[in-house]
Amino acid sequence: LIISTGASAKYLGLPNEQRLRNKGVTACATCDGAFFAGQDVAVVGGGDTAMEEAQFLTRMCRSVHLIHRRDSFRASKIMQKRTLENPKITVHWNRQVSEVLGGERVEGICLKDTVGAAHDENLDVTGLFIAIGHKPNSDIFKGKLEMNDTGYLEVRPGSTFTSVPGVFACGDVADHVYRQAVTAAGTGCMAAIDAERWLAEHHQN
């Protein structure tokens, strides 16, 4: 058995968010950033992923607004430093997106103050990148396969072997670091080879 159920990006749960997915709302800068070249965009999050997404987008976008609901980041110090020193990134502290604006495509976002000291404000952006984490699609394997504290399946180092003999895992369900199609395809190939060798070995026995 090869498990390749992937991981799902976490979204904000706003009314227009899902309606405008792939119409300006996305959860992958490396996948979709090129579509926003020369435009103003926003990134939501305060961890390393959000910092990486924001910095990546500065290579092609005119400006990047980084929205964070607290007054400090949880990202590593080096990532914070790079982000705060980047002239194309504007940080909006103590703000959360309360609505995604637009008809056929994203035309802006509404920001709400999380501490109640300021009025709501609108930002004119054409892209909204959600970077608040992923959830591995592994619920059905709870209690059956070993996983880490966030639900990613554990595999033996350098392989795709899970904690159960004959069961292999590949792609984003076992990868919380890279989460790219090319790395998922690579581990998929590894899983196929591991499974084939495991079957050959047990057939001989």
Phi and psi in degrees as a GROMACS rama.xvg file:
@    title "Ramachandran Plot"
@    xaxis  label "Phi"
@    yaxis  label "Psi"
@TYPE xy
-112.723  120.414  ILE-2
-95.2056  124.194  ILE-3
-142.149  50.4901  SER-4
-80.9201  -7.78308  THR-5
73.6377  -165.792  GLY-6
-139.253  147.909  ALA-7
-108.657  134.023  SER-8
-65.9641  141.914  ALA-9
-82.9848  137.127  LYS-10
-116.471  175.092  TYR-11
-83.4987  -19.8428  LEU-12
80.284  28.4528  GLY-13
-88.6687  152.994  LEU-14
-52.9631  -48.5712  PRO-15
-87.791  -5.83197  ASN-16
-60.6894  -52.7511  GLU-17
-70.5306  -34.1803  GLN-18
-63.2348  -31.981  ARG-19
-102.209  13.8694  LEU-20
-63.0091  136.374  ARG-21
66.3021  10.8805  ASN-22
-125.12  29.3154  LYS-23
126.821  -23.3874  GLY-24
-99.3833  126.765  VAL-25
-150.98  166.627  THR-26
-122.796  19.6449  ALA-27
-146.798  103.76  CYS-28
-68.2768  -40.1317  ALA-29
-68.0926  -26.444  THR-30
-78.9155  -43.7657  CYS-31
-117.078  -3.99564  ASP-32
-54.7844  -37.3141  GLY-33
-62.357  -23.9961  ALA-34
-72.111  -11.1814  PHE-35
-113.993  23.6117  PHE-36
-57.7636  130.642  ALA-37
75.6607  9.92649  GLY-38
-111.041  170.228  GLN-39
-98.737  128.102  ASP-40
-133.274  169.142  VAL-41
-129.945  146.754  ALA-42
-122.991  136.095  VAL-43
-109.204  126.826  VAL-44
147.289  168.231  GLY-45
-138.363  9.38521  GLY-46
-101.054  -173.786  GLY-47
-58.3884  -39.0744  ASP-48
-60.989  -44.4605  THR-49
-63.3028  -39.8005  ALA-50
-63.7431  -43.95  MET-51
-63.0544  -43.42  GLU-52
-62.5664  -45.9369  GLU-53
-61.7577  -45.5596  ALA-54
-66.9073  -37.89  GLN-55
-61.2789  -42.9976  PHE-56
-67.2425  -25.3936  LEU-57
-65.4065  -17.9453  THR-58
-69.3811  -24.4657  ARG-59
-127.53  -24.3356  MET-60
-90.6248  155.869  CYS-61
-69.2452  -43.0306  ARG-62
-152.181  155.833  SER-63
-130.193  123.83  VAL-64
-99.947  123.319  HIS-65
-103.097  116.966  LEU-66
-102.02  123.888  ILE-67
-135.534  134.114  HIS-68
-77.2523  -9.35696  ARG-69
-115.175  -177.046  ARG-70
-102.641  11.7483  ASP-71
-153.718  150.469  SER-72
-84.934  156.515  PHE-73
-101.965  1.14907  ARG-74
-69.5176  165.971  ALA-75
-63.9417  156.662  SER-76
-59.6218  -40.6401  LYS-77
-67.1201  -37.6738  ILE-78
-68.9459  -38.0822  MET-79
-62.1861  -45.0233  GLN-80
-60.7136  -46.533  LYS-81
-62.4471  -39.1718  ARG-82
-69.4641  -47.8996  THR-83
-67.6725  -24.3127  LEU-84
-91.9842  -4.57055  GLU-85
-81.7949  117.707  ASN-86
-66.7132  -16.9074  PRO-87
-90.0649  -4.0967  LYS-88
-107.076  126.385  ILE-89
-110.693  122.58  THR-90
-93.5832  132.133  VAL-91
-111.41  100.329  HIS-92
-78.4316  153.25  TRP-93
51.6142  43.9161  ASN-94
-133.096  147.146  ARG-95
-136.764  149.625  GLN-96
-75.4145  121.276  VAL-97
-101.275  -16.2071  SER-98
-163.091  146.513  GLU-99
-102.798  125.02  VAL-100
-99.3291  143.155  LEU-101
142.194  155.248  GLY-102
-95.8165  -79.3664  GLY-103
-85.1514  -26.1878  GLU-104
-143.196  166.697  ARG-105
-64.8115  129.176  VAL-106
-119.087  -8.15587  GLU-107
167.826  177.399  GLY-108
-137.324  153.149  ILE-109
-105.038  129.746  CYS-110
-107.326  134.157  LEU-111
-110.723  137.607  LYS-112
-74.3772  126.539  ASP-113
-83.5998  -10.1894  THR-114
-111.803  0.405713  VAL-115
76.271  16.6917  GLY-116
-97.1475  -11.028  ALA-117
-136.763  161.194  ALA-118
-77.0947  159.265  HIS-119
-62.7535  152.373  ASP-120
-140.035  152.831  GLU-121
-105.933  142.199  ASN-122
-116.6  131.519  LEU-123
-85.126  96.726  ASP-124
-130.515  155.748  VAL-125
-107.411  -5.91651  THR-126
-140.027  140.416  GLY-127
-127.715  114.973  LEU-128
-105.201  117.181  PHE-129
-91.0409  119.314  ILE-130
-130.681  58.6954  ALA-131
-111.666  16.251  ILE-132
112.81  172.858  GLY-133
-127.762  156.737  HIS-134
-121.339  118.308  LYS-135
-65.8079  141.902  PRO-136
-84.7731  71.4394  ASN-137
-126.7  9.78715  SER-138
-56.5669  -36.9443  ASP-139
-69.8218  -10.8442  ILE-140
-102.666  2.89625  PHE-141
-61.566  133.405  LYS-142
82.0365  -3.68741  GLY-143
-116.977  -35.1408  LYS-144
-127.541  146.9  LEU-145
-68.9102  137.882  GLU-146
-144.788  161.911  MET-147
-80.6271  -176.137  ASN-148
-71.2277  -10.7847  ASP-149
-106.873  5.488  THR-150
98.1187  1.46598  GLY-151
-77.0435  135.882  TYR-152
-66.8619  137.402  LEU-153
-86.1254  132.716  GLU-154
-124.562  153.907  VAL-155
-63.3674  135.015  ARG-156
-51.8942  132.432  PRO-157
76.8853  12.0806  GLY-158
-149.429  -173.162  SER-159
-117.628  13.1955  THR-160
-67.9456  128.506  PHE-161
-90.6596  -168.768  THR-162
-75.9748  -9.59525  SER-163
-110.896  124.458  VAL-164
-56.6041  134.165  PRO-165
85.7437  -0.741252  GLY-166
-115.142  127.775  VAL-167
-123.836  153.642  PHE-168
-132.22  139.234  ALA-169
-143.415  163.827  CYS-170
78.0018  -158.5  GLY-171
-68.9531  -18.1155  ASP-172
-68.3702  -18.2875  VAL-173
-121.71  7.22709  ALA-174
-128.993  106.292  ASP-175
-99.6789  4.57056  HIS-176
-101.393  -56.4021  VAL-177
-92.6312  -49.3706  TYR-178
49.2002  51.6513  ARG-179
-123.353  151.308  GLN-180
-59.1768  -39.1458  ALA-181
-68.6727  -37.1354  VAL-182
-73.6656  -34.4084  THR-183
-63.9775  -41.5057  ALA-184
-64.1865  -38.8935  ALA-185
-63.3372  -45.3626  GLY-186
-71.5262  -24.6144  THR-187
-64.3455  -41.7075  GLY-188
-63.3391  -42.4397  CYS-189
-59.7097  -43.5498  MET-190
-63.0511  -40.1508  ALA-191
-63.3183  -42.5401  ALA-192
-67.6355  -43.9232  ILE-193
-60.0444  -42.577  ASP-194
-66.9437  -41.7751  ALA-195
-62.8166  -44.1572  GLU-196
-67.0061  -37.6457  ARG-197
-64.7221  -42.5121  TRP-198
-65.7964  -42.0712  LEU-199
-62.8374  -42.6346  ALA-200
-63.7375  -44.2001  GLU-201
-77.4656  -24.6573  HIS-202
-67.2717  -38.8333  HIS-203
-66.6931  -34.4459  GLN-204
